[in-house]
């Protein structure tokens, strides 16, 4: 006998152990003879990571698919594994060394440090995999892979060497995201752009030789609004320290204000006055004439936009900082280095590498942290009088005389430079306080510095062409379809892929150098030495970007480069389930590598799942305190409840999924509902009957539930085929909770308690069969509960012949439209009566007469058959037929008949009308308030997208509620 309550905490680990002992997750388990393959590769989590809500959603959806396909008889492989997560894992170990006061990695040396990281990997890998098991993930754990295992490392080496030999991998000096804390290049995905309080400084670049020009500003009608003689061009910058590396000042070719000085030279306003560098004023389409002064400083070695301008216009790019983000201190004295830079302006030709050797940081700023250098640069320019000045009371000046706040970059240095007196200066440097987007390392939390460095790159443009065509031709499709636009945008504008990282943990680049710097790429050092003719070689110290190895995941995990049976059987994989943020970083790169090396796309479908946010639609953040831990939800409500809450809210058309404790609690209530229904059935003698066929049943109620069960199976199957997870979950929920629990069992009670033994036996057997079918169709969503019930319900009747997860997916058995129409009419009649009672605020204990007019012969017959059910479930005192509706009755249409509820003497019509009118008034006010906000362009533009979406959802919710209240008010008017 089932316990009174379902205890997920004790059931779930026991059931999972049963599955593992039965090897039910292994590839091919439960497959029919000759069945086609169905394979999915798991997006490999970080080996040192732990389960978060994104993982929970992503893996729940994958598990739903593989459990469903396994039950359909496919040869299923869900390939698991973990990613070595270069920077994240190295950070974990370095932090541990620091916290335990052990020698750092550089003191330990590379070999000892890497071995320490392997120890960490062995210690922590089980954590994330164990958490996936708690979620119910049915991966083939016997095939668990790791991106740095010997097999996968061999695949990485082969790909690198092959691409190198094909000329598709090369070393070059290009601009990358540089993390000064970890001293490595990082990918765009590892950069968080955060809005922070910042400043915009306005400075003057004097024209060379004291030249002047007429500066003229005009309004839209062409009228002159300002004319003055200037001997400078002004620029604005949020990073004054980078001015030291300027190679030019750019203006738009159509900006007439600067036409007289295009091609002339101007002076960088910082550094020793007698050795100031001169740079050209050029034209480029990048500057916006309507933003700021319209003139832009070009620092190609430290800004991605400037890098493009510098490349197009052959502007030299000077690197200002070292790997730690401090101003360079290498090279000759500034006077010598500045002369070298000036020679380029004078016509000398230098390579990018030669320019990179030049250190044009003034001697007094060398070795300073970049932010300290910023302060010094500002002080020096301001003291020289080359800051753009504005009236002291100008609203954009972020400074008050005598009260320079601590956060102000100029601080009291400005006060000293300008002097202090009783009245204060009439003009002050123009410094705008403004919000700026600043890049931070997602793990280091320091400001990322765009920096020109030597790195290894993949010719992504060449590899992207066939990957682009594969999606355009439909060989791989995105679900939802709109995500293919993101894919196209990335690949159409693809840049060389930086694949090197200045770390120790990862796949070390298989390139060796001789004393002259010549490169030798090979799979082993022995091969490289042979290529070099026996020379002594030194290996490149860098390792490969983690995404390089994970790009091979769909085929390297199946044994490539060896021709294994698994590779032949399971490649290409069927569907990839992942997030939109890695469409470029992972999906596109798997497409490139898969097509290039396997001559076939790695998957035919890419399902892009939602991003999980909190119940208010806000991104989960530790700083906001709104992070939900899936493990805590599993502890509190069970894995099934958590899974069902996620799946039932996964809507293709929505970008975000709102998760909360309440949602998981709703999943728990559903689990409890099914448990209680199963227990009720067990208590009423419902047990599996061998050979039972629902198509042979006679009773209308039983044929109805069998028909509705078939519809539910068809709906769930069709929804899963289209990756409509919420519709699939909704269909099984609606059938289980409403059709089966609320209606079938309720209507079956009189049969269970009656004297008709034939009807009783048939209904008991039908009930047990229906529960089994529910367990089958619900299993992919709630595997633990369903497996437990599948086994336990066999204790009173026929035991199950196999595990539920290896049982065949159900099919429709009965399609009796006559029986379905009759019982659905009954359900609709009672539901409509209950709705009117609720709308009219009829007391729960009050019994109301039901008068029906215009009934057909069929309806009369149905009323006669089901009168007792109507009286009991609609809380009616009587049901009668009439030619006309009684006065003071609420009326509803059910089929061809009019159902009347005389309420005049049951409720206070006046008070009820006042209540409903008051509720409508409140809803109108709420809707109006929100619509006013949404009609404000400033709110829609500036508010976060999740906030705007939340407001729109409120309007929809309130509008729907208002419509229901209005129906009730209209009914009252009819009664009165």
HELIX and SHEET records of a PDB file:
HELIX    1   1 UNK A    8  UNK A   21  1                                  14    
HELIX    2   2 UNK A   53  UNK A   71  1                                  19    
HELIX    3   3 UNK A   86  UNK A   99  1                                  14    
HELIX    4   4 UNK A  105  UNK A  108  1                                   4    
HELIX    5   5 UNK A  110  UNK A  135  1                                  26    
HELIX    6   6 UNK A  141  UNK A  143  5                                   3    
HELIX    7   7 UNK A  150  UNK A  165  1                                  16    
HELIX    8   8 UNK A  188  UNK A  190  5                                   3    
HELIX    9   9 UNK A  208  UNK A  210  5                                   3    
HELIX   10  10 UNK A  240  UNK A  245  5                                   6    
HELIX   11  11 UNK A  256  UNK A  261  5                                   6    
HELIX   12  12 UNK A  273  UNK A  275  5                                   3    
HELIX   13  13 UNK A  304  UNK A  313  1                                  10    
HELIX   14  14 UNK A  334  UNK A  345  1                                  12    
HELIX   15  15 UNK A  352  UNK A  357  1                                   6    
HELIX   16  16 UNK A  363  UNK A  365  5                                   3    
HELIX   17  17 UNK A  370  UNK A  383  1                                  14    
HELIX   18  18 UNK A  411  UNK A  418  1                                   8    
HELIX   19  19 UNK A  460  UNK A  472  1                                  13    
HELIX   20  20 UNK A  483  UNK A  492  1                                  10    
HELIX   21  21 UNK A  525  UNK A  531  1                                   7    
HELIX   22  22 UNK A  546  UNK A  550  1                                   5    
HELIX   23  23 UNK A  553  UNK A  556  1                                   4    
HELIX   24  24 UNK A  565  UNK A  570  1                                   6    
HELIX   25  25 UNK A  580  UNK A  582  5                                   3    
HELIX   26  26 UNK A  583  UNK A  588  3                                   6    
HELIX   27  27 UNK A  589  UNK A  598  1                                  10    
HELIX   28  28 UNK A  630  UNK A  637  1                                   8    
HELIX   29  29 UNK A  639  UNK A  648  1                                  10    
HELIX   30  30 UNK A  661  UNK A  683  1                                  23    
HELIX   31  31 UNK A  694  UNK A  696  5                                   3    
HELIX   32  32 UNK A  700  UNK A  721  1                                  22    
HELIX   33  33 UNK A  725  UNK A  734  1                                  10    
HELIX   34  34 UNK A  735  UNK A  744  3                                  10    
HELIX   35  35 UNK A  745  UNK A  752  1                                   8    
HELIX   36  36 UNK A  757  UNK A  778  1                                  22    
HELIX   37  37 UNK A  783  UNK A  792  1                                  10    
HELIX   38  38 UNK A  793  UNK A  795  5                                   3    
HELIX   39  39 UNK A  804  UNK A  806  5                                   3    
HELIX   40  40 UNK A  817  UNK A  839  1                                  23    
HELIX   41  41 UNK A  857  UNK A  873  1                                  17    
HELIX   42  42 UNK A  909  UNK A  934  1                                  26    
HELIX   43  43 UNK A  937  UNK A  942  1                                   6    
HELIX   44  44 UNK A  945  UNK A  975  1                                  31    
SHEET    1   A 2 UNK A  37  UNK A  41  0                                        
SHEET    2   A 2 UNK A  75  UNK A  79  1                                        
SHEET    1   B 3 UNK A  45  UNK A  46  0                                        
SHEET    2   B 3 UNK A  81  UNK A  83  1                                        
SHEET    3   B 3 UNK A 145  UNK A 146  1                                        
SHEET    1   C 4 UNK A 184  UNK A 186  0                                        
SHEET    2   C 4 UNK A 169  UNK A 179 -1                                        
SHEET    3   C 4 UNK A 449  UNK A 458 -1                                        
SHEET    4   C 4 UNK A 497  UNK A 498 -1                                        
SHEET    1   D 3 UNK A 232  UNK A 237  0                                        
SHEET    2   D 3 UNK A 191  UNK A 206 -1                                        
SHEET    3   D 3 UNK A 431  UNK A 441 -1                                        
SHEET    1   E 2 UNK A 213  UNK A 218  0                                        
SHEET    2   E 2 UNK A 224  UNK A 230 -1                                        
SHEET    1   F 4 UNK A 265  UNK A 267  0                                        
SHEET    2   F 4 UNK A 278  UNK A 283 -1                                        
SHEET    3   F 4 UNK A 248  UNK A 251  1                                        
SHEET    4   F 4 UNK A 295  UNK A 298 -1                                        
SHEET    1   G 2 UNK A 389  UNK A 391  0                                        
SHEET    2   G 2 UNK A 427  UNK A 429 -1                                        
SHEET    1   H 3 UNK A 477  UNK A 479  0                                        
SHEET    2   H 3 UNK A 603  UNK A 609  1                                        
SHEET    3   H 3 UNK A 573  UNK A 579  1                                        
SHEET    1   I 2 UNK A 500  UNK A 501  0                                        
SHEET    2   I 2 UNK A 543  UNK A 544 -1                                        
SHEET    1   J 3 UNK A 519  UNK A 521  0                                        
SHEET    2   J 3 UNK A 511  UNK A 513 -1                                        
SHEET    3   J 3 UNK A 538  UNK A 539 -1                                        
SHEET    1   K 2 UNK A 611  UNK A 613  0                                        
SHEET    2   K 2 UNK A 656  UNK A 658  1                                        
SHEET    1   L 4 UNK A 876  UNK A 881  0                                        
SHEET    2   L 4 UNK A 848  UNK A 853  1                                        
SHEET    3   L 4 UNK A 897  UNK A 902 -1                                        
SHEET    4   L 4 UNK A 889  UNK A 894 -1                                        
END                                                                             
